[in-house]
């Protein structure tokens, strides 16, 4: 490590004698660490106020190293600038479920943070320089007041997880297709202008969640996502599912939740050889497919809110067991 890195290591050791030594060594290098030391003291006071607990420097620093900057659900309208002093320690930033209207600009200095959870605030936009934080691997933006996602998102080349919703009708940028490291995607479709076909260019997706009244049609192109392990379609007016859905060889977890117009499961869903978990909660159904034997690896089946009653539970259990074998968990619609 360089001399300056050694000095910073002393400062962030949390030990009083080491922190005092850091101040002296920095002065010898012609630098003044006293303003940052004051910021760290202000951080202590802020955490004590928010969490109503006593904090020491070792306790605070250990918490930031282990959990990142974790300030979720505190009802904050703004964040104090003193938190900038914690940037060298934080591997993640979670400021979700607050009342923030503006992105705190000092967070642009958290260049070690690979996760930014900004969900459930009142953010209208993110600053230009945010899209230069190329280290980000997970970004959560849902339930804000965003009206668009800029083309500049393509700069986040290491992004693996993205969740997003919009305040009013918008489109996903075409540049999203450049994010080939993306493995997990959640989109609230209520305010999207048409189905975001760019999704199907993300061939490395493993987890996909689509939710909302805007999900009126699931295109056949869903079958192009051959690496999908987890698929959830939620709270949508879908009336049918495309046959290509039965051609996802890696799919092991399927959640068809709150699809209030579906009515019936197509037989081709029994062609999913790796399916282990099937969640049909709150999706009214006339029954299950006939070819249950296709679900030979199924281990969990949830039927709560489907209208499939357990009046004849023994017969159903016998039918399922004869076709599939023993399922570890079956949740009936009681």
Secondary structure as UniProt FT lines:
FT   HELIX           3..11
FT   TURN            12..13
FT   HELIX           16..28
FT   TURN            29..30
FT   HELIX           34..51
FT   HELIX           57..67
FT   STRAND          69..70
FT   TURN            72..73
FT   HELIX           81..86
FT   TURN            87..89
FT   STRAND          92..94
FT   HELIX           105..109
FT   TURN            111..112
FT   STRAND          115..117
FT   HELIX           128..132
FT   TURN            134..135
FT   STRAND          138..140
FT   HELIX           151..155
FT   TURN            157..158
FT   STRAND          161..164
FT   HELIX           174..178
FT   TURN            180..181
FT   STRAND          184..188
FT   TURN            190..191
FT   HELIX           197..201
FT   TURN            203..204
FT   STRAND          207..211
FT   TURN            213..214
FT   HELIX           220..224
FT   TURN            226..227
FT   STRAND          230..234
FT   HELIX           243..247
FT   TURN            249..250
FT   STRAND          253..257
FT   TURN            260..261
FT   HELIX           267..271
FT   TURN            273..274
FT   STRAND          277..279
FT   TURN            281..282
FT   HELIX           292..294
FT   TURN            296..297
FT   STRAND          300..302
FT   TURN            304..305
FT   HELIX           310..312
FT   HELIX           313..323
FT   STRAND          329..331
//
